[in-house]
Amino acid sequence: MLKDYLKSKGADYVEKVVDQDESAREEMSAKSGGFLGVPFTVIAKDGGEEEKVLGFDKGKIDSILGV
């Protein structure tokens, strides 16, 4: 669902499958403050700032992407 939504908005993304990749799971845990639910989205903005979205929150994703 999230992948299709990001594609529909023209957003590039990298999928990390945390239940199969220990490194990705550790990265997610560190970035999310220990949250291990999915989806967990990190959106890199200009200048390197990262915005984090817990769950599938279309409104927040749209706001961050400016769409």
DRENPA-73309 format. One record per residue (C-alpha): residue number from 1; residue in three letters; chain; x, y, z. Coordinates in nm, 4 decimals. Layout:
{n->NUM	res->ALA	chain->A	c1->X	c2->Y	c3->Z};
...
***
This chain:
{n->1	res->MET	chain->A	c1->0.0000	c2->0.0000	c3->0.0000};
{n->2	res->LEU	chain->A	c1->0.2706	c2->0.2527	c3->0.0976};
{n->3	res->LYS	chain->A	c1->0.4893	c2->0.1603	c3->-0.2003};
{n->4	res->ASP	chain->A	c1->0.1997	c2->0.2123	c3->-0.4411};
{n->5	res->TYR	chain->A	c1->0.1153	c2->0.5429	c3->-0.2761};
{n->6	res->LEU	chain->A	c1->0.4727	c2->0.6717	c3->-0.3019};
{n->7	res->LYS	chain->A	c1->0.4881	c2->0.5630	c3->-0.6672};
{n->8	res->SER	chain->A	c1->0.1623	c2->0.7499	c3->-0.7371};
{n->9	res->LYS	chain->A	c1->0.3218	c2->1.0658	c3->-0.5942};
{n->10	res->GLY	chain->A	c1->0.6382	c2->1.0205	c3->-0.8024};
{n->11	res->ALA	chain->A	c1->0.8528	c2->0.9720	c3->-0.4926};
{n->12	res->ASP	chain->A	c1->1.1683	c2->0.7632	c3->-0.5107};
{n->13	res->TYR	chain->A	c1->1.2077	c2->0.5198	c3->-0.2247};
{n->14	res->VAL	chain->A	c1->1.4244	c2->0.2411	c3->-0.0892};
{n->15	res->GLU	chain->A	c1->1.2435	c2->-0.0510	c3->0.0704};
{n->16	res->LYS	chain->A	c1->1.4121	c2->-0.2185	c3->0.3648};
{n->17	res->VAL	chain->A	c1->1.2623	c2->-0.5472	c3->0.4813};
{n->18	res->VAL	chain->A	c1->1.3306	c2->-0.5397	c3->0.8534};
{n->19	res->ASP	chain->A	c1->1.2090	c2->-0.8907	c3->0.9295};
{n->20	res->GLN	chain->A	c1->1.4725	c2->-1.0324	c3->0.6930};
{n->21	res->ASP	chain->A	c1->1.7603	c2->-0.7864	c3->0.7398};
{n->22	res->GLU	chain->A	c1->1.9139	c2->-0.7417	c3->1.0859};
{n->23	res->SER	chain->A	c1->2.1060	c2->-0.4303	c3->0.9794};
{n->24	res->ALA	chain->A	c1->1.7876	c2->-0.2657	c3->0.8479};
{n->25	res->ARG	chain->A	c1->1.6041	c2->-0.3590	c3->1.1697};
{n->26	res->GLU	chain->A	c1->1.8768	c2->-0.2000	c3->1.3829};
{n->27	res->GLU	chain->A	c1->1.8739	c2->0.1138	c3->1.1660};
{n->28	res->MET	chain->A	c1->1.4948	c2->0.1416	c3->1.1969};
{n->29	res->SER	chain->A	c1->1.5057	c2->0.0926	c3->1.5725};
{n->30	res->ALA	chain->A	c1->1.7700	c2->0.3636	c3->1.6101};
{n->31	res->LYS	chain->A	c1->1.5875	c2->0.6134	c3->1.3865};
{n->32	res->SER	chain->A	c1->1.2449	c2->0.5443	c3->1.5357};
{n->33	res->GLY	chain->A	c1->1.3427	c2->0.5520	c3->1.9012};
{n->34	res->GLY	chain->A	c1->1.2704	c2->0.1816	c3->1.9400};
{n->35	res->PHE	chain->A	c1->0.9451	c2->0.1646	c3->1.7412};
{n->36	res->LEU	chain->A	c1->0.9415	c2->-0.1629	c3->1.5493};
{n->37	res->GLY	chain->A	c1->0.6073	c2->-0.1420	c3->1.3692};
{n->38	res->VAL	chain->A	c1->0.5710	c2->-0.1074	c3->0.9961};
{n->39	res->PRO	chain->A	c1->0.5463	c2->0.0892	c3->0.7884};
{n->40	res->PHE	chain->A	c1->0.8054	c2->0.3278	c3->0.9239};
{n->41	res->THR	chain->A	c1->0.9050	c2->0.5883	c3->0.6678};
{n->42	res->VAL	chain->A	c1->1.2048	c2->0.8193	c3->0.6676};
{n->43	res->ILE	chain->A	c1->1.1862	c2->1.1010	c3->0.4133};
{n->44	res->ALA	chain->A	c1->1.5123	c2->1.2805	c3->0.3372};
{n->45	res->LYS	chain->A	c1->1.4586	c2->1.6491	c3->0.2706};
{n->46	res->ASP	chain->A	c1->1.6876	c2->1.8984	c3->0.1000};
{n->47	res->GLY	chain->A	c1->1.9855	c2->1.9699	c3->0.3196};
{n->48	res->GLY	chain->A	c1->1.9876	c2->1.6175	c3->0.4628};
{n->49	res->GLU	chain->A	c1->1.7154	c2->1.6669	c3->0.7253};
{n->50	res->GLU	chain->A	c1->1.5041	c2->1.3566	c3->0.7829};
{n->51	res->GLU	chain->A	c1->1.1325	c2->1.3466	c3->0.8589};
{n->52	res->LYS	chain->A	c1->0.9940	c2->1.0298	c3->1.0137};
{n->53	res->VAL	chain->A	c1->0.6433	c2->0.8892	c3->0.9752};
{n->54	res->LEU	chain->A	c1->0.5105	c2->0.6095	c3->1.1948};
{n->55	res->GLY	chain->A	c1->0.2389	c2->0.4098	c3->1.0217};
{n->56	res->PHE	chain->A	c1->0.0732	c2->0.4949	c3->0.6903};
{n->57	res->ASP	chain->A	c1->-0.0185	c2->0.8606	c3->0.7427};
{n->58	res->LYS	chain->A	c1->-0.1058	c2->1.0001	c3->0.3976};
{n->59	res->GLY	chain->A	c1->-0.1589	c2->1.3519	c3->0.5284};
{n->60	res->LYS	chain->A	c1->0.1818	c2->1.3706	c3->0.6938};
{n->61	res->ILE	chain->A	c1->0.3559	c2->1.2119	c3->0.3946};
{n->62	res->ASP	chain->A	c1->0.1877	c2->1.4584	c3->0.1570};
{n->63	res->SER	chain->A	c1->0.2826	c2->1.7495	c3->0.3800};
{n->64	res->ILE	chain->A	c1->0.6473	c2->1.6441	c3->0.3917};
{n->65	res->LEU	chain->A	c1->0.6597	c2->1.5789	c3->0.0157};
{n->66	res->GLY	chain->A	c1->0.4806	c2->1.9063	c3->-0.0557};
{n->67	res->VAL	chain->A	c1->0.2088	c2->1.7436	c3->-0.2668};
***
